[in-house]
Amino acid sequence: MRKPIDLLCFLLIAVGISGCKHPAPMMGPTEVGVITLATQPVTLTTELPGRVVAHRTAEVRPQATGVILKRLFAEGSDVGAGQALYQIDPGPYRAAYDSAEATVEKDSAALVAATALFNRYRPLVDANAVSKQDFDNAQATQLGAAADLAAARAAYETARINLIYTNVLSPISGRISRSAVTEGALVTANQAVALATVQQLDPIYVDVTQPSAMLLKLQKDFADGQLTSAGKNQAVVHLTLEDGSAYPLPGKLEFSEVTVEPGTGSVTLRAVFPNPKHILLPGMFVHEIIPEGIDEDGLLVPQRGVSHNQRGEPTALVIGKDNKVESRVLATDRAIGDQWLVSDGLEPGDKLILEGLQKIGPGAEVRGVEISTDTRNTPSSPSGAANAPAHG
């Protein structure tokens, strides 16, 4: 009689032999998610990063030496041209002004007396009633008195101006910064340190530093009518703020730069924007959006469906003949949001593979399943997501 262990081994061998007679079924084509490409109108824009710069900036410095008695403005407020900002102790300057005024009055009286004597001697010298010497002395005295009065008047004007300078005035209209001094501080005329800074914020500049080739491209596009004109040698531009929101008012890009930085080969492009609500502040980082027109037959491809080969070229996988995977080398014009604007390598009607890429390769047989994508028909606009030139 067989032992139980031998019987178990016999059964296992029989099952194994039986299994060899029925091989596992072959796997079918790999299922992948695809979208069918189609053309659509695409608004073309150029995005340039830049910084906000005040339209005018004036540093407030004293033109008189003395002690600050009062600060006459609120820090961060708007001030007008000619508005008093600081009051310097006027006492010494008032005394100098009064002294100069008295000197003018004294010299005026001296001139009156000298003129009267000269006029009295004029007819007498012809009649030999007075000597020629006395007449000449009277004339010299009158001329000296006139000169003294002129000098006194100049000193008086200087004293008057210095007294005015004890009121430190705003040179321009704009928003004033924090004060560098407080009451009781001693300031000197024309000192190096500014008391405060006034910046004109409406209108305001946005400066963009770009290679000179970009300036040439924009000038060519402007001459060809691809950029919207805002006047002579000016193009319409829009702004995107640091938080991604759109600035509501358009500006004007000026092609007025005449100097290329030798070390970097770059130029500064300046745009002017209205800023009535002072949303734009100096130093703020923004993006200029320059509309270039509309590509009526633009082909947008989701960026997640595009990779790069070893040479850095953008590539995409599509379903070709006999449901076999094909790799295409693309030419991309620019990024628009999370999509590429493709100018070569793909055609309308191609089935672009977006899902299951890690399971396939060129030549593999697949079965495409159409999927939806939220970014597929997202239009671009000057006030929305910006377009950037593609690299590669």
C-alpha positions in Angstrom: 0.0 0.0 0.0 1.4 3.4 -1.0 2.2 5.9 1.7 0.1 9.1 1.8 3.2 11.2 1.0 3.8 9.3 -2.2 0.2 9.7 -3.3 0.3 13.4 -2.7 3.5 13.7 -4.9 1.8 11.7 -7.7 -1.2 14.0 -7.7 0.9 17.2 -7.8 2.9 15.9 -10.8 -0.3 14.9 -12.6 -1.7 18.4 -12.1 1.5 20.0 -13.4 1.5 17.9 -16.6 -2.2 18.7 -17.1 -1.5 22.5 -16.8 1.3 22.3 -19.4 -1.3 21.2 -22.0 -3.3 24.5 -21.6 -1.1 27.7 -22.0 -2.3 31.1 -20.6 -4.2 33.3 -23.1 -2.2 36.1 -24.9 -2.6 39.7 -23.6 -4.4 42.2 -25.9 -3.3 45.7 -27.0 -2.5 48.1 -24.2 -5.2 50.6 -23.5 -4.1 54.3 -23.5 -5.9 57.6 -23.1 -5.8 59.9 -26.1 -7.2 63.2 -27.4 -7.9 64.0 -31.1 -6.1 67.2 -32.0 -8.0 70.0 -33.7 -7.1 73.6 -34.6 -8.6 76.6 -32.9 -8.1 80.4 -32.9 -5.3 81.3 -30.5 -4.4 84.8 -29.3 -0.6 85.3 -29.5 1.1 87.4 -26.9 4.6 88.0 -25.7 5.3 88.1 -21.9 8.1 90.2 -20.6 9.0 90.5 -16.9 9.7 94.0 -15.6 9.8 96.4 -12.6 7.6 99.3 -11.8 9.4 102.7 -11.8 8.1 106.1 -10.6 7.3 108.5 -13.3 9.3 111.2 -11.5 11.3 111.0 -8.3 12.5 114.0 -6.2 14.7 113.8 -3.1 13.8 116.5 -0.6 16.9 118.2 0.8 17.1 121.4 2.9 18.5 124.6 1.4 19.0 126.2 4.7 20.9 125.2 7.9 19.0 125.0 11.1 16.8 123.0 13.5 13.6 121.3 12.3 10.7 122.7 14.3 7.8 120.9 12.6 7.1 118.1 10.1 4.1 119.3 8.1 3.0 116.1 6.3 1.8 112.6 7.0 4.2 109.9 5.9 2.9 107.9 2.9 0.4 110.7 2.0 0.0 112.5 -1.3 1.6 116.0 -1.4 1.3 118.8 -4.0 4.1 120.7 -5.7 5.1 123.7 -3.5 3.5 122.2 -0.4 5.4 122.9 2.8 6.9 119.7 4.2 9.2 120.9 7.1 9.7 124.1 9.0 13.3 125.0 9.9 13.8 127.5 12.7 13.5 130.9 10.9 14.8 133.1 13.8 18.4 133.7 12.5 17.1 134.1 8.9 14.4 136.5 10.0 17.0 138.7 11.8 19.3 138.7 8.7 16.3 139.6 6.6 15.4 142.5 8.8 19.0 143.7 8.9 19.2 143.6 5.1 15.9 145.5 4.8 17.2 148.2 7.1 20.4 148.5 5.1 18.4 149.0 1.9 16.4 151.8 3.5 19.6 153.5 4.8 21.3 153.3 1.4 18.1 154.5 -0.3 18.2 157.6 1.9 21.9 158.1 1.2 21.3 157.9 -2.5 18.5 160.5 -2.3 20.8 162.9 -0.5 23.7 162.3 -2.9 21.4 162.8 -5.9 20.0 166.0 -4.5 23.5 167.5 -4.0 24.6 166.4 -7.4 21.5 168.0 -9.0 22.1 171.2 -7.0 25.7 171.5 -8.1 25.0 170.8 -11.8 23.8 174.4 -12.8 26.2 176.0 -10.3 29.3 174.5 -11.8 28.5 176.1 -15.2 28.2 179.5 -13.5 31.4 178.9 -11.6 29.5 179.2 -8.3 31.1 175.9 -7.1 34.4 174.5 -8.0 34.7 171.7 -10.6 36.3 169.5 -7.8 33.2 169.9 -5.6 31.0 168.9 -8.5 33.0 165.9 -9.3 33.0 164.8 -5.7 29.2 165.2 -5.6 28.9 163.1 -8.7 31.1 160.3 -7.3 29.2 160.3 -4.0 25.9 159.8 -5.9 27.4 156.9 -8.0 28.8 155.3 -4.8 25.4 155.6 -3.0 23.7 154.0 -6.0 26.2 151.1 -5.9 25.8 150.7 -2.2 22.0 150.5 -2.6 22.3 147.9 -5.4 24.5 145.8 -3.1 22.1 146.2 -0.2 19.2 145.1 -2.4 21.1 142.0 -3.5 21.8 141.2 0.2 18.2 141.8 1.0 17.1 139.4 -1.8 19.5 136.8 -0.5 18.2 137.1 3.0 14.6 136.9 1.7 15.3 133.7 -0.2 17.1 132.2 2.8 14.1 133.0 4.9 11.8 131.3 2.4 14.1 128.2 2.4 13.2 127.7 6.1 10.0 126.3 4.7 11.1 123.1 2.9 8.7 122.7 0.0 7.8 119.7 -2.1 9.4 120.0 -5.6 6.8 117.9 -7.3 3.3 116.4 -6.7 3.3 112.7 -5.7 3.4 110.3 -2.7 5.9 111.1 0.0 8.0 108.5 1.8 8.9 108.1 5.4 10.7 111.0 7.0 14.4 110.6 7.7 14.4 113.2 10.5 12.1 114.3 13.3 11.5 117.6 15.1 14.6 118.9 16.8 17.1 117.4 14.2 19.8 119.7 12.9 20.0 119.8 9.2 22.4 121.6 6.9 21.9 123.2 3.5 22.3 120.8 0.5 23.2 117.9 2.8 23.8 114.4 1.2 21.1 112.7 3.1 17.5 113.4 1.8 14.9 114.3 4.4 12.2 112.4 2.4 11.5 111.3 -1.2 8.5 112.3 -3.3 7.5 110.0 -6.2 4.9 110.7 -8.9 2.8 107.6 -9.3 0.3 108.6 -12.0 1.2 107.9 -14.7 3.9 105.3 -13.9 6.6 103.5 -15.8 7.3 99.8 -16.2 10.9 99.0 -17.3 11.7 95.7 -19.0 15.3 94.6 -19.7 15.6 92.4 -22.7 18.2 91.3 -25.3 18.5 93.8 -28.2 17.2 91.0 -30.5 13.8 91.3 -28.7 13.7 95.0 -29.4 14.4 94.4 -33.1 11.6 91.7 -33.1 9.1 94.0 -31.5 10.0 96.9 -33.8 9.6 94.6 -36.8 6.2 93.3 -35.6 5.1 96.9 -34.9 6.1 98.0 -38.4 4.3 94.9 -39.9 1.1 95.9 -38.1 1.1 92.8 -35.8 1.1 94.9 -32.7 -1.7 97.2 -31.8 -0.6 100.8 -32.2 -1.1 103.3 -29.3 0.5 106.3 -31.1 3.7 107.1 -33.0 6.3 104.5 -32.1 4.1 103.1 -29.3 2.3 99.7 -28.9 -0.5 98.7 -26.6 0.5 96.5 -23.7 -1.2 95.0 -20.7 0.0 94.0 -17.2 -0.2 90.9 -15.0 0.5 91.7 -11.3 2.6 89.6 -8.9 -0.5 87.7 -7.6 -1.4 86.7 -11.2 -4.3 89.1 -11.5 -4.7 91.4 -14.5 -4.1 95.1 -14.2 -7.3 96.7 -15.6 -5.8 99.6 -17.6 -3.7 99.2 -20.8 -0.4 101.0 -21.3 1.9 102.2 -24.1 5.2 100.5 -24.9 7.7 103.0 -26.1 10.5 102.0 -28.6 12.7 104.9 -27.6 15.8 103.1 -26.2 18.9 104.2 -28.1 21.6 102.5 -26.1 22.6 98.8 -25.8 24.4 97.8 -22.6 27.8 96.6 -23.9 28.4 94.0 -21.2 25.0 92.2 -21.6 23.8 93.2 -25.0 20.5 94.2 -23.4 18.2 97.2 -23.7 15.5 98.7 -21.4 12.0 98.9 -22.9 9.8 101.4 -21.1 6.0 101.3 -21.0 3.8 104.0 -19.5 0.6 103.0 -17.6 -2.1 105.2 -16.0 -2.2 104.6 -12.3 -5.1 106.6 -10.9 -5.7 104.3 -7.9 -2.0 103.9 -7.2 -2.2 100.1 -7.5 1.2 100.0 -9.1 4.0 101.0 -6.7 7.8 101.5 -7.5 9.8 98.3 -7.2 6.8 96.0 -7.8 7.5 93.0 -10.1 5.0 92.6 -13.0 4.7 91.0 -16.4 4.0 93.0 -19.5 1.7 91.3 -22.0 2.1 92.4 -25.6 -0.7 91.2 -28.0 0.6 90.0 -31.3 -2.6 89.0 -33.1 -4.6 85.8 -33.5 -3.5 82.5 -35.1 -6.8 81.3 -36.6 -5.4 77.7 -37.0 -3.4 77.3 -33.9 -2.7 73.7 -32.7 -2.5 73.5 -28.9 -1.1 70.4 -27.2 -1.2 69.7 -23.4 2.3 70.0 -22.0 1.9 66.7 -20.1 1.8 64.9 -23.5 5.2 66.3 -24.6 8.6 65.1 -23.5 12.1 65.6 -24.7 14.6 63.2 -26.3 18.3 62.9 -25.6 19.0 65.8 -27.9 16.6 68.0 -26.1 14.0 68.1 -28.9 10.3 68.1 -27.9 8.6 64.8 -28.8 5.1 63.3 -28.5 3.6 59.8 -28.9 0.6 59.4 -31.2 -1.4 56.4 -32.5 -0.3 55.8 -36.1 -1.1 53.1 -38.7 -2.3 49.7 -37.5 -2.8 51.2 -34.0 1.0 51.3 -33.5 2.6 54.0 -31.4 4.7 56.6 -33.3 7.1 59.1 -31.9 7.0 62.6 -33.4 9.6 65.3 -33.1 7.8 68.6 -32.6 8.5 72.3 -33.3 6.9 74.4 -30.6 6.3 78.1 -31.0 5.6 79.1 -27.4 3.8 78.0 -24.2 0.3 79.2 -23.6 -0.8 78.4 -20.1 -0.2 74.6 -19.6 -0.2 73.9 -23.4 2.3 74.2 -26.2 1.5 75.9 -29.5 2.9 73.4 -32.0 3.9 74.6 -35.5 5.3 71.3 -36.9 5.3 67.6 -36.1 1.5 67.1 -35.4 -1.5 67.6 -37.6 -5.2 68.1 -36.9 -6.9 64.7 -36.4 -3.8 63.0 -34.8 -4.5 61.0 -31.7 -2.1 62.2 -29.0 -1.4 59.9 -26.2 -1.8 61.5 -22.8 -2.4 58.5 -20.4 -0.6 55.2 -20.1 2.7 56.6 -21.5 4.8 54.7 -19.0 3.5 51.3 -20.3 4.3 51.8 -24.0 6.9 52.8 -26.4 7.3 53.4 -30.2 6.0 50.4 -32.2 3.8 49.1 -29.5 0.2 48.1 -30.4 -2.3 50.1 -28.4 -6.0 50.7 -28.2 -6.9 54.4 -27.8 -9.7 55.6 -25.5 -10.8 59.2 -26.0 -10.4 61.2 -22.7 -11.4 64.8 -21.8 -9.1 67.5 -20.7 -10.1 70.8 -19.1 -7.2 72.7 -20.7 -8.0 71.5 -24.2 -9.9 74.6 -25.4 -8.7 77.2 -22.9 -8.4 80.5 -24.8 -5.7 82.9 -24.1 -6.1 86.6 -23.7 -4.0 89.7 -22.9 -5.5 89.9 -19.5 -5.3 86.1 -18.7 -2.5 83.6 -18.7 0.5 85.0 -20.6 2.3 83.4 -23.5 6.0 82.8 -23.3 8.4 81.9 -26.2 9.2 78.2 -26.2 12.7 76.8 -25.7 13.6 73.7 -27.7 
